[in-house]
Amino acid sequence: MIRLRLSRLRHNEDGSIPIEAVFGYLILTVWVFLAFQFYDAFRTKGEVARASYDVADILSRERSAIGPAYIAGMKKVFDFASRSSFDGQTSLRVTLITCGAKNNTNVCDGVDKFVGVDESYSPDGLTPQTKKSLKTQADRIPILGAGDTAVIVETIYRYRPPFNLSNLVLLLPGSGGTQSTFNVGMEQSADGIPIGNFIVTRRRGTAITWDDAF
């Protein structure tokens, strides 16, 4: 008797359509959330990159001396352009470098000769870059001729996923998902997933100089 009832229950298909509809709705809902999460993450990554290049471009065109107050102003520009929404979401570090080669036949290629650091400053308390720390990132700095100068702009934006799907966002290229994408002194924060940029720009006019008074 029990075996017969179990056999009938196994072959009974009443209510299968509503059950399948519920499973389909759940799958579709999860897909919509995932699609929006990836869209928002890549959109934010693009906005942060554009904001970082804006700051680098402004600095490369500067003809007057720059200093702590000037960099603090650039931080405000970056916050506005990247749509920063809370304190501590972004960080900025600016480093002025010079190729100390003695003549035009020598270059700073990161192998035989390397750039010197004229000044490195962050309004957010990030560790200043040094010649030693930059040497570990030689592949990110283009070859410079003797006496040539450039500015390095490093930014970090701590991204908060709308739906807290952190493990998926960590797979984004260029996000903080792998230690190799971190800049020196820019560690992952509990405030969000760090999206970092490292931009090197040669001067477009006179050499950029540093003055603590500015």
N, C-alpha and C positions, 0 to 999 in steps of 0.2 A: 504493500500500500504506500509506504513512504517512498520506495523507489519509484513508483509510478508518478507520484506527485512531483518528485524532483525532476523526472524526465519531462513532464509537462511544463514545469517552470523553466527548464533549460531551453525548450523550444518556443516558449511564449515570447512574442515580439511586440506585445502591446506596450505602448509608451516609449518605444525606441527612438522615435523621431524627436520628441521633446528632449530626451537625454542627449542625443547627438547634437541638438541645437545648443544646449547648454555648454557642452564641450567646445563646439565650434565658436561660440561667443567668447569663451574664456581665451581660446587661442588667438582669436582676432584682436581682443582687447590687449593682450600681452604684446602682440605684434605692433599695434598702434603706439603703445608706450615706448617700445624699443626703437621704433622708427623715429619718433619725436626726440628721444634721448640722443640718438646718433646725430640727427640734424642739428640739434641745439649745441652739441659738443663741437662739431665741425664749424658751425657758424661762429661760435665764440673763439675758436682757435684762429679763424681767419681775421676776425676783428682785432684780436690781440696782436697778430703779426702786422697788420696794417698800422696799428697805433705805434708799435715799436719802430717801424720804418719811418713813420712821421717824425718821431723824436730824433732818430739818427740823422735824417735829412736836415732838420733844423740845425742840429749841432754842426754838421759838416759845412754849413753855409755861414756860420758865425764868424765875424771878423774882429770882434772884441774879445777881451779876456772873459773867461767864465769862472765861476766859483760855487761854493755851497748854495748860496741863495738862488743862483741861476739853475742849478740842478734840481733844487726843490721845486722851482717853477716848472721845469720839464716833467717832473713827477706828476704835477697837477694836470699837465697837458695829456700825459699818458693815461691817467685815471679817467679823464673826461672822454678821450677817444676810445678807450677800451670798455667804457660803461661800467666802471667799478661801482659796486653797490654797497660795500661795507669797509670799515677801517681795517687795514692790514691785508686786504685782498691782493694788493699789488706790491711789487718791489722793483727798484731801479738801481742800477750801478753803471757809472760812466767811467771809462778808463782812457787816458790819453797815452798813446805809445809813439815811440820814435825808433827808426832804424839807425843804430849807431855805427854802421859800416863806415870806413874811412874814405872810400873813394867810389866813383861811379861804377867801377867794375865789380864791386862787391854788393851783395844783396843780403837781406835778412830773409832766409828761407826756412827758418825753424829747425835747421839741421846743423849747419856750420856756424851760423850766426843767428841770434835771436833779438827780438825787439826789446827795448828798454821801456820801463814804465815811468812816465813823467808825473802822472797823478792818477789816483783811483779813488772814487768817492761814491758813497751811497747815502741818501737821506734816510734810508730805512735801517741803517746799522749793519748792512751786510759787510762781510770781511773784505777789505780792499784787495784788489788783484796785485800780485807781485810778479817779478820776472820769472820766478820759479813756478808759480801757479799757472801763468800763461803758457809756459813751455809745455805743460801737459796738454794744452789745447792748440798746439802748433798747426794742426791740420785744419783748423777753423779760421786761421789768419792768412790772408793772401801774401804773396811775396812782396816785400817793400824794398825800394832802392835806397841807396845811401842817403841819410838825412831826411828821408820821407817820414811823414807823420800821419797818424790816423786816429780815429776815435772808435772805441768799442762801447756799444750800448747793449747792456744785458737787462732783460726784463723778465719778470715772472708774474703770472696771473693765476690765482688759486681758484680753480673752477669748482663750483658747487652744482652737481647734477640735480636737475629738477625732481627726479624720482629716485635719487640715491642709488642709481645702478652703477656704482663705482667700478666694479670689476670689469664691466664692459667698456667704460670710458678709458680705462687704463690701457686698452689695446690700441688706442689712437696713436698714429705716428706722431712723434714730436711732443707727446704729453709726458707727464711725469711717471709713466708706467715702468720705465726702465732707468736704472741708476745712471746709465750712460748719457741720458738727456739732461741731467742736472748740471747747472753751472756751478763753479767752485763757490762754496759758501751759501748756496741756495738749496737748503734741505726741504724735504717734504713737510708740509704743515698740516695740522689737524683741521685747519680752516678750509681745506679743499685740495683738489688735485692740481699740482703745479704744472702750468703750461709755460715753458721757457723759450726765450729767443736770445740769440747771440749774433749781433750784427756789427760788422766792421765796415767803416766808411772812411775813405780818404778825404782829406780837406778839399774844398772846392775853391778856396781862396787862399788867404794867408794862413800860416800855421796856427792852430788853436793853442792858446796859452792859458795857464791857470793862475788865478789870483784869489786868495782867500777873502779878499774884501768884496768880491762880487757874488 
